[in-house]
Amino acid sequence: MKKYYNFPTILAVVFAVGLVAMSLYATRCHGEGCVVDNNVKTEQPVSIKMNPEIIKKQVENNEIVLLDVREDSEWNDGHISGAMHIPLGNINEETITKIEKGKPLYVYCRSGRRAGEAVIKLKSLGFNDVTNLGGVLDWQENGGTLVVE
């Protein structure tokens, strides 16, 4: 026994296929009106400069700015001596006014992930010499200590 499809069913299938094809085409960039977003986020590598002795001297000699981007509770549990504190979520045009732009800026968090995000934010806010230092876990693993104030 042959099965015949009626016209409304065939029309609905063709219409559905057309909608899918149009939606795929419409999500692509076409022609001169295509604008490319230059604000591309790339992963920032963790610095191999995680040497507590050197960093401590650079901070003491006022050669660098050290920025902790962890949350308040993490900061209160212990941080690197001489570091400034601005949680990652609070980095904006107002909060960065405290940071001196003429010096290298080393950013750290717990493991380095949030510091990488902070580097991207800070570069977009006009800082050029910004480095993801890594995290306090690396700091402690390399013999560094944390202070509680």
KATALIN-V5444 format. One record per residue. N is the residue number from 1. RES is the residue in one small letter. OMEGA is omega as a letter, one per 40 degrees, with the letter a starting at -180 (none if undefined). Layout:
{{N & RES & OMEGA} {N & RES & OMEGA}}
//
This chain:
{{1 & m & a} {2 & k & i} {3 & k & a} {4 & y & i} {5 & y & a} {6 & n & a} {7 & f & i} {8 & p & i} {9 & t & i} {10 & i & i} {11 & l & i} {12 & a & i} {13 & v & i} {14 & v & i} {15 & f & a} {16 & a & i} {17 & v & i} {18 & g & i} {19 & l & i} {20 & v & i} {21 & a & i} {22 & m & a} {23 & s & i} {24 & l & i} {25 & y & a} {26 & a & a} {27 & t & i} {28 & r & i} {29 & c & a} {30 & h & i} {31 & g & a} {32 & e & a} {33 & g & a} {34 & c & i} {35 & v & i} {36 & v & i} {37 & d & a} {38 & n & a} {39 & n & a} {40 & v & i} {41 & k & i} {42 & t & a} {43 & e & i} {44 & q & a} {45 & p & i} {46 & v & a} {47 & s & i} {48 & i & a} {49 & k & a} {50 & m & i} {51 & n & a} {52 & p & a} {53 & e & a} {54 & i & a} {55 & i & i} {56 & k & i} {57 & k & i} {58 & q & i} {59 & v & i} {60 & e & a} {61 & n & i} {62 & n & a} {63 & e & a} {64 & i & i} {65 & v & i} {66 & l & a} {67 & l & i} {68 & d & a} {69 & v & i} {70 & r & i} {71 & e & a} {72 & d & a} {73 & s & i} {74 & e & i} {75 & w & a} {76 & n & i} {77 & d & i} {78 & g & a} {79 & h & i} {80 & i & a} {81 & s & i} {82 & g & a} {83 & a & i} {84 & m & a} {85 & h & i} {86 & i & i} {87 & p & a} {88 & l & a} {89 & g & a} {90 & n & a} {91 & i & i} {92 & n & a} {93 & e & a} {94 & e & a} {95 & t & a} {96 & i & a} {97 & t & i} {98 & k & a} {99 & i & i} {100 & e & a} {101 & k & a} {102 & g & a} {103 & k & i} {104 & p & a} {105 & l & i} {106 & y & a} {107 & v & i} {108 & y & i} {109 & c & i} {110 & r & a} {111 & s & a} {112 & g & a} {113 & r & a} {114 & r & i} {115 & a & i} {116 & g & i} {117 & e & a} {118 & a & i} {119 & v & i} {120 & i & i} {121 & k & a} {122 & l & i} {123 & k & i} {124 & s & i} {125 & l & i} {126 & g & i} {127 & f & a} {128 & n & a} {129 & d & a} {130 & v & a} {131 & t & i} {132 & n & a} {133 & l & a} {134 & g & a} {135 & g & i} {136 & v & i} {137 & l & i} {138 & d & a} {139 & w & a} {140 & q & i} {141 & e & i} {142 & n & i} {143 & g & i} {144 & g & i} {145 & t & i} {146 & l & i} {147 & v & i} {148 & v & a} {149 & e & none}}
//
